[in-house]
Amino acid sequence: MAHPQPLPQLGSGRVLIRFGVTTTILVSAAAFSGIGFAGSLGTLTWMAMIVSSAVAVIRRERPFESTLNHWDDMVGYAAIFCLVSIFAHASAI
């Protein structure tokens, strides 16, 4: 007798929406910062990476799953952090 296949998890869409809303909030907060947009956004995305990885560890999520989770959020924030750092250094030259 064949075993039924498990249903796919429907959480990836929610993770993408969460990432988009959080990124919008971070960019908005950085835009009104007194220390400059690049420095503020870099600091905020760095803190978002720490929080996302801490939540992933607390919730015992596995990296590289078939659905998106907090580890993928952390990678997205790391990419934004790297882009901000590159543009900040390029504009300083």
C-alpha positions as CSV (number, residue, x, y, z in Angstrom):
1,M,0.0,0.0,0.0
2,A,1.4,3.4,-1.0
3,H,2.0,6.0,1.7
4,P,0.4,9.3,1.2
5,Q,2.7,12.2,0.4
6,P,2.9,15.0,3.0
7,L,1.2,18.2,2.0
8,P,3.5,21.0,1.0
9,Q,4.0,23.8,3.6
10,L,2.4,27.1,2.6
11,G,4.7,29.4,4.5
12,S,7.0,30.9,1.8
13,G,4.5,33.6,0.8
14,R,4.2,34.8,4.3
15,V,8.0,34.9,4.7
16,L,8.3,37.0,1.5
17,I,5.7,39.4,2.8
18,R,7.4,39.6,6.2
19,F,10.7,40.3,4.6
20,G,9.3,43.0,2.4
21,V,7.4,44.7,5.2
22,T,10.5,44.6,7.4
23,T,12.8,45.9,4.7
24,T,10.3,48.7,4.0
25,I,10.4,49.6,7.7
26,L,14.2,49.5,7.8
27,V,14.6,51.7,4.7
28,S,12.0,54.2,6.1
29,A,13.8,54.4,9.5
30,A,17.1,54.9,7.7
31,A,15.8,57.7,5.5
32,F,14.9,59.8,8.6
33,S,18.1,59.0,10.5
34,G,20.5,61.7,11.5
35,I,23.7,59.8,10.8
36,G,23.1,59.3,7.1
37,F,21.2,56.8,5.1
38,A,24.0,54.3,4.3
39,G,25.3,54.1,7.8
40,S,21.9,53.8,9.3
41,L,20.7,51.2,6.9
42,G,23.9,49.2,7.3
43,T,23.4,49.2,11.1
44,L,19.7,48.3,10.9
45,T,20.3,45.4,8.4
46,W,23.1,44.1,10.6
47,M,20.8,44.1,13.6
48,A,18.1,42.4,11.5
49,M,20.6,39.7,10.6
50,I,21.3,39.0,14.3
51,V,17.6,39.0,15.2
52,S,16.7,36.7,12.3
53,S,19.4,34.2,13.1
54,A,18.5,34.3,16.9
55,V,14.8,33.6,16.0
56,A,15.8,30.8,13.7
57,V,17.9,29.1,16.4
58,I,15.2,29.6,19.0
59,R,12.5,28.1,16.7
60,R,14.9,25.3,15.7
61,E,14.5,26.0,12.0
62,R,16.8,24.2,9.6
63,P,18.7,26.0,6.9
64,F,18.2,25.0,3.3
65,E,14.6,23.7,3.7
66,S,12.2,23.5,0.9
67,T,10.2,26.4,2.3
68,L,11.5,29.8,3.3
69,N,12.3,30.6,7.0
70,H,14.2,33.0,9.2
71,W,17.5,31.7,7.8
72,D,16.5,33.0,4.4
73,D,15.5,36.3,5.9
74,M,19.0,36.5,7.4
75,V,20.6,35.9,4.0
76,G,18.5,38.6,2.4
77,Y,19.5,41.1,5.1
78,A,23.1,40.1,4.6
79,A,22.8,40.8,0.9
80,I,21.3,44.2,1.6
81,F,24.1,44.9,4.1
82,C,26.8,44.0,1.5
83,L,25.2,46.2,-1.2
84,V,24.9,49.1,1.2
85,S,28.6,48.6,2.2
86,I,29.7,48.5,-1.4
87,F,27.8,51.7,-2.4
88,A,28.9,53.5,0.8
89,H,32.6,52.8,0.0
90,A,32.2,53.6,-3.6
91,S,30.6,56.9,-2.9
92,A,33.3,57.8,-0.4
93,I,36.0,57.6,-3.0
